Amino acid sequence: MQEFWTDGLASTAEQIIKAELADFHWDGRISERNLGAFESADEEEETFVRVVTIGYFHGRYYTAICIMNDARGGSIG
């Protein structure tokens, strides 16, 4: 039960952040821009785009390049 006291609150929050870090970064994005088409080495028929994002999470700014499907419904890799 120690984890439910305020002493364990920061530790519990850090565990949640660590487990869901990719989602927190995706939700924290401020801006994004298409960099163009991404051609897969696999002979896949689905097309992908490269997207650069800038965001802010946990007191820091970050940038990332993501490979997304056309609908931006998910990334690969």
C-alpha positions as CSV (number, residue, x, y, z in Angstrom):
1,M,0.0,0.0,0.0
2,Q,3.0,2.3,0.2
3,E,2.7,3.1,-3.5
4,F,-0.6,4.9,-2.9
5,W,0.8,7.4,-0.4
6,T,2.2,10.7,-1.6
7,D,5.8,9.4,-1.2
8,G,5.2,6.9,-4.0
9,L,3.2,9.2,-6.2
10,A,6.2,10.6,-8.2
11,S,7.6,7.1,-8.6
12,T,4.3,5.8,-9.9
13,A,4.0,8.7,-12.3
14,E,7.5,8.1,-13.7
15,Q,6.6,4.4,-14.2
16,I,3.5,5.4,-16.2
17,I,5.4,8.0,-18.2
18,K,8.1,5.4,-19.0
19,A,5.6,2.8,-20.2
20,E,3.6,5.3,-22.4
21,L,6.5,7.6,-23.5
22,A,5.8,7.3,-27.2
23,D,2.1,8.3,-26.7
24,F,3.0,11.3,-24.5
25,H,5.5,12.5,-27.1
26,W,2.9,12.1,-29.9
27,D,0.2,13.9,-27.9
28,G,2.7,16.7,-27.0
29,R,3.6,17.6,-30.5
30,I,3.2,21.3,-31.4
31,S,3.7,21.2,-35.1
32,E,4.4,18.8,-37.9
33,R,5.4,19.0,-41.5
34,N,5.5,16.5,-44.4
35,L,9.0,15.7,-45.7
36,G,7.8,13.7,-48.7
37,A,7.1,10.1,-49.6
38,F,8.9,7.2,-48.0
39,E,9.7,4.2,-50.3
40,S,9.8,1.0,-48.4
41,A,12.5,-1.6,-49.2
42,D,9.8,-4.3,-48.8
43,E,7.6,-4.5,-51.8
44,E,4.6,-3.2,-49.8
45,E,1.7,-1.6,-51.7
46,E,0.8,0.8,-48.9
47,T,2.4,4.2,-49.2
48,F,4.1,6.1,-46.4
49,V,5.2,9.7,-45.8
50,R,8.0,11.1,-43.7
51,V,6.8,13.6,-41.1
52,V,8.9,15.8,-38.9
53,T,7.4,16.9,-35.6
54,I,8.4,19.3,-32.9
55,G,6.8,19.0,-29.4
56,Y,7.1,19.8,-25.8
57,F,6.9,17.2,-23.0
58,H,8.2,16.9,-19.4
59,G,9.9,20.3,-19.5
60,R,11.8,19.7,-22.8
61,Y,11.4,20.4,-26.5
62,Y,12.0,17.5,-28.9
63,T,12.0,16.8,-32.6
64,A,11.4,13.6,-34.4
65,I,11.0,12.2,-37.9
66,C,8.3,9.6,-38.2
67,I,7.3,7.3,-41.0
68,M,3.5,7.4,-41.2
69,N,0.8,5.8,-43.4
70,D,-1.1,8.2,-45.6
71,A,-4.0,8.5,-43.1
72,R,-1.5,9.2,-40.3
73,G,-3.1,6.4,-38.4
74,G,0.0,4.8,-37.3
75,S,3.7,4.6,-37.8
76,I,6.0,1.8,-38.9
77,G,9.2,0.6,-37.3
